[in-house]
Amino acid sequence: MTQSLSEAAARLADDSEAVVVVNFSSQPIGVITEADLKDIAAREPNSWTWKRCACLVPELRRWVRPDASLTDILAWYQREQVWPLLVFDGQRAGGIIYPSTVFQWCAEHDPEAWESLGHGTEAASES
């Protein structure tokens, strides 16, 4: 989204967990979530709605390559934080990996993998 934060809030209200942010060259640059919007709304209640989505994309790279394995994603979560990750090949966005999806897969196939992050089920319910 190159739109305003108020437009992102409207899209997130339509049951999206996150939105992909693109720059003016239509290149994906990251993902923002409802939590990001709540934070800026609390900090800047009178001006947040007209700011552009790109202002919320963190310096921290929140994306993984399409060939990233579950081990790679869990390592990213361990190193950084549990957060939606943009699937990005360097030129195009391929989608978003949500922590809830990773948790569900781990719960069914490899519960110890998620538990090793020290998050357990309470972290997955927050994502």
Backbone hydrogen bonds in HBPLUS format (Angstrom, degrees):
<---DONOR---> <-ACCEPTOR-->    atom                        ^
c    i                          cat <-CA-CA->   ^        H-A-AA   ^      H-
h    n   atom  resd res      DA  || num        DHA   H-A  angle D-A-AA Bond
n    s   type  num  typ     dist DA aas  dist angle  dist       angle   num
A0053-CYS N   A0003-GLN O   3.05 MM  50  6.19 155.8  2.11 175.0 167.4     1
A0007-GLU N   A0004-SER O   3.13 MM   3  5.28 123.6  2.47  97.5 110.8     2
A0008-ALA N   A0004-SER O   3.09 MM   4  6.50 149.0  2.19 143.2 152.4     3
A0005-LEU N   A0051-LYS O   2.76 MM  46  5.79 141.6  1.90 166.9 170.2     4
A0009-ALA N   A0005-LEU O   2.84 MM   4  6.09 153.3  1.91 146.8 153.9     5
A0006-SER N   A0049-THR O   3.21 MM  43  4.59 149.1  2.31 134.8 126.6     6
A0010-ALA N   A0006-SER O   3.09 MM   4  6.34 149.3  2.18 139.7 147.2     7
A0011-ARG N   A0007-GLU O   3.07 MM   4  6.36 155.2  2.13 143.8 150.1     8
A0012-LEU N   A0008-ALA O   2.85 MM   4  6.11 158.2  1.90 152.8 159.1     9
A0013-ALA N   A0009-ALA O   2.92 MM   4  6.08 138.9  2.10 139.8 150.9    10
A0014-ASP N   A0011-ARG O   3.06 MM   3  5.24 146.9  2.17 101.0 111.1    11
A0019-VAL N   A0032-ILE O   2.97 MM  13  5.61 156.3  2.03 156.5 164.3    12
A0032-ILE N   A0019-VAL O   3.04 MM  13  5.61 156.8  2.10 154.1 161.0    13
A0021-VAL N   A0030-GLY O   2.78 MM   9  5.32 173.2  1.78 146.1 147.9    14
A0029-ILE N   A0021-VAL O   2.73 MM   8  5.74 170.6  1.74 162.3 161.3    15
A0023-ASN N   A0027-GLN O   2.87 MM   4  5.45 155.7  1.93 144.3 147.9    16
A0026-SER N   A0023-ASN O   2.93 MM   3  5.25 151.6  2.01 119.8 121.1    17
A0036-ASP N   A0033-THR O   3.09 MM   3  5.21 121.7  2.44  97.4 111.1    18
A0037-LEU N   A0033-THR O   3.20 MM   4  6.63 155.8  2.26 147.1 153.1    19
A0038-LYS N   A0034-GLU O   2.86 MM   4  6.16 157.3  1.91 153.3 159.7    20
A0039-ASP N   A0035-ALA O   3.01 MM   4  6.19 156.2  2.07 146.1 152.0    21
A0040-ILE N   A0036-ASP O   3.15 MM   4  6.48 165.0  2.17 152.2 154.7    22
A0041-ALA N   A0037-LEU O   2.90 MM   4  6.00 155.9  1.96 148.9 156.5    23
A0042-ALA N   A0038-LYS O   3.01 MM   4  6.14 149.4  2.11 143.3 150.6    24
A0043-ARG N   A0039-ASP O   3.06 MM   4  6.32 152.0  2.14 144.5 152.4    25
A0044-GLU N   A0040-ILE O   2.73 MM   4  5.71 158.4  1.78 152.2 157.7    26
A0047-SER N   A0044-GLU O   3.21 MM   3  5.66 152.3  2.29 113.5 121.1    27
A0048-TRP N   A0044-GLU O   3.09 MM   4  5.55 145.3  2.22 168.7 163.7    28
A0051-LYS N   A0048-TRP O   3.26 MM   3  5.54 154.4  2.33 109.0 116.5    29
A0055-CYS N   A0052-ARG O   3.07 MM   3  5.86 156.7  2.13 120.6 126.5    30
A0056-LEU N   A0053-CYS O   2.95 MM   3  5.74 165.7  1.97 126.0 130.4    31
A0057-VAL N   A0054-ALA O   3.22 MM   3  5.31 155.0  2.29 103.4 110.7    32
A0086-LEU N   A0062-ARG O   3.05 MM  24  6.33 166.6  2.07 147.5 143.3    33
A0064-VAL N   A0086-LEU O   2.78 MM  22  6.22 153.1  1.85 160.9 168.6    34
A0088-PHE N   A0064-VAL O   2.82 MM  24  5.99 163.4  1.85 156.8 162.6    35
A0068-ALA N   A0065-ARG O   2.99 MM   3  5.40 161.2  2.03 122.3 123.1    36
A0072-ASP N   A0069-SER O   3.05 MM   3  5.01 116.2  2.47  93.0 108.2    37
A0073-ILE N   A0069-SER O   3.01 MM   4  6.40 158.0  2.06 151.6 157.0    38
A0074-LEU N   A0070-LEU O   2.85 MM   4  6.08 166.9  1.86 157.4 160.9    39
A0075-ALA N   A0071-THR O   2.89 MM   4  6.01 150.9  1.97 143.2 151.7    40
A0076-TRP N   A0072-ASP O   2.94 MM   4  6.20 150.1  2.03 143.8 151.9    41
A0077-TYR N   A0073-ILE O   2.93 MM   4  6.25 162.1  1.96 151.8 156.3    42
A0078-GLN N   A0074-LEU O   2.88 MM   4  6.10 152.3  1.96 144.3 152.2    43
A0079-ARG N   A0075-ALA O   2.90 MM   4  6.07 157.9  1.95 148.6 154.2    44
A0080-GLU N   A0076-TRP O   2.77 MM   4  5.79 164.3  1.79 159.2 163.4    45
A0085-LEU N   A0097-ILE O   2.88 MM  12  5.13 162.6  1.91 148.6 152.7    46
A0097-ILE N   A0085-LEU O   2.77 MM  12  5.13 165.9  1.79 154.7 157.3    47
A0087-VAL N   A0095-GLY O   2.83 MM   8  5.23 175.7  1.84 145.0 144.0    48
A0094-GLY N   A0087-VAL O   2.66 MM   7  5.14 171.8  1.67 148.9 150.7    49
A0089-ASP N   A0092-ARG O   3.20 MM   3  5.80 161.5  2.23 155.4 157.4    50
A0101-THR N   A0098-TYR O   3.01 MM   3  5.33 127.6  2.29 106.7 119.6    51
A0102-VAL N   A0098-TYR O   3.15 MM   4  6.54 159.4  2.19 153.8 159.7    52
A0103-PHE N   A0099-PRO O   2.79 MM   4  6.00 163.1  1.82 154.9 159.8    53
A0104-GLN N   A0100-SER O   2.93 MM   4  6.08 159.4  1.97 140.8 146.5    54
A0105-TRP N   A0101-THR O   3.00 MM   4  6.23 161.7  2.03 149.7 154.1    55
A0106-CYS N   A0102-VAL O   2.92 MM   4  6.15 166.7  1.94 153.2 157.2    56
A0107-ALA N   A0103-PHE O   2.75 MM   4  5.95 159.9  1.79 156.4 162.3    57
A0108-GLU N   A0104-GLN O   3.14 MM   4  6.34 147.5  2.25 142.7 150.1    58
A0109-HIS N   A0105-TRP O   2.83 MM   4  5.95 153.7  1.90 153.7 162.1    59
A0110-ASP N   A0106-CYS O   2.69 MM   4  4.48 142.1  1.83 119.5 132.0    60
A0113-ALA N   A0110-ASP O   2.97 MM   3  5.63 144.1  2.10 119.5 128.7    61
A0115-GLU N   A0111-PRO O   3.16 MM   4  6.36 172.2  2.17 155.3 157.7    62
A0116-SER N   A0112-GLU O   2.86 MM   4  5.87 140.4  2.02 141.3 150.4    63
A0117-LEU N   A0114-TRP O   2.97 MM   3  5.54 155.5  2.03 114.0 121.7    64
A0118-GLY N   A0115-GLU O   2.84 MM   3  5.29 155.3  1.90 113.1 121.5    65
A0125-SER N   A0121-THR O   3.21 MM   4  6.41 148.2  2.31 148.1 155.6    66
A0126-GLU N   A0123-ALA O   3.11 MM   3  5.27 144.2  2.25 101.0 111.5    67
A0127-SER N   A0124-ALA O   3.32 MM   3  5.40 147.1  2.44  99.3 108.0    68
